Amino acid sequence: MTYPGNKPTIYQALIPIIFLIIALFINVRIFGDASLDGSNQIILMLSAGIASLVALRVGMKWKQLKEGIVETISSAMSSIIILLLIGSLAGTWLLSGIVPAMIYYGLQILNPTIFLFAACIVCSIVSIATGSSWTTAATVGIALVGIGTALGLPAGMTAGAIISGAYFGDKMSPLSDTTNLAPAMAGTDLFTHIRYMAFTTVPSISISLIIFLILGFTTGSSGEAVNTQPILDAIDAQFNINGWLFIVPAIVIFMIVRKIPAIPAITAGALLGGAFALIFQPDLVRQISGFEGPAWESSYIGVMKSMYGEVQIVTGNELVDELLSSGGMAGMLGTVWLILSAMIFGGVMESSGMLKRIAEGVITLVNSTGSMIASTVGTCIFFNITASDQYLAIVVPGRMYASIYKDRDLAPENLSRTLEDSGTVTSVLVPWNTCGAYHSNVLGVSTFAYLPFAFFNLISPFMTIFFAYAGIKIRSLAEAGGDEVVLDARMDVDED
């Protein structure tokens, strides 16, 4: 959508971006990990203010900017609803024992002779189940670093396997905030994004696992058997763990495969999780409720709490206690806040024509789909290095490139996949990025020590560029059909 007014110059269009980068860099240096608690959102809104001043200077009216903000926020409402539902799903899947069961069975595949390979798989399972690479590193990851050290493996090598698995799971889990954020910025839906992302992500993790398997055998570790029994005992003592629990995720996966829209599929998954909690963990549900009245009432309260609020399962094992927690819908409000702040900034930049002006500068350097996607990868990595935050490495390039991909007849899932293949996974490779600083501190391994062994994170950007230049799974708007074409038509109407 564009409005009358003088066209901003490239230098004017870059003023808000430069302010954003400098302000975020300073902000992250001061607040560290806590910058995600709200200060980054304030910086985004201040950047929107700077962009508004520039827009007003070139002849825009405030009413036009406000309409652009409202329209941009409206385009993200579906993603915001999905995020809130994902919070509920995470809560009921924790309370029902689905997530603990995934962790319980995943830990049992550890084997000293293939430790790196197994560690990567375990972290993948845990990260898919929790939707968080940070939680995976802070729980299972810490234990695996200790185990790897006992087996005589270099700490950097073990940490690389942990981070590779954790970020694979983070990318592919519908519970992950970045997995929801990327399609919101690109203009596609969650399940289309995940399905399309699998084309580049599965080869990347497969190559990584092969390398870890080779490294494991060539390293020749002969340490003692991995002792995960205390963790297994803590989970087993608190939950009724059995194979029936996997019916719920199987149903959700089936719905995804059948292309059921995300909102009803996730709602069904959350409700089924609540039902299975009542069937398999009735005592735990009543315990979580904190209510001493009738069983039906305490059960209702327990399930409801898991859907909207924080749930902490206390097992007596500090490591397990940290892993088995959920924030419910309320836990997603920080990400919703980030999306709204990003949409305000993006709305001003887009309606004023500044994003389009920057995009025109990029287009002059692009002469093929391959170079387009390579430019997107480079931009995401640039923001990871300069803005020091993976969310901004998704948000800003996502808004900047969305119209360019549309103009090139590229379906939005091409962009959302590229944002994750570059913006999400490379954040942990930058020491001063929030992700790099966090994982280095939690695992007790320097970023430069694990960087050479974080194979999945290193391979992913090159994999997406390879697919682009080779013309593999590059979807056009015409091929996409359905939601993409509807979105395209809506955008055309708005522009008219």
Beta strands, then each sheet from edge to edge (+ up, - down):
strand 1: 311-312
strand 2: 325-326
sheet 1: 1+ 2-
end
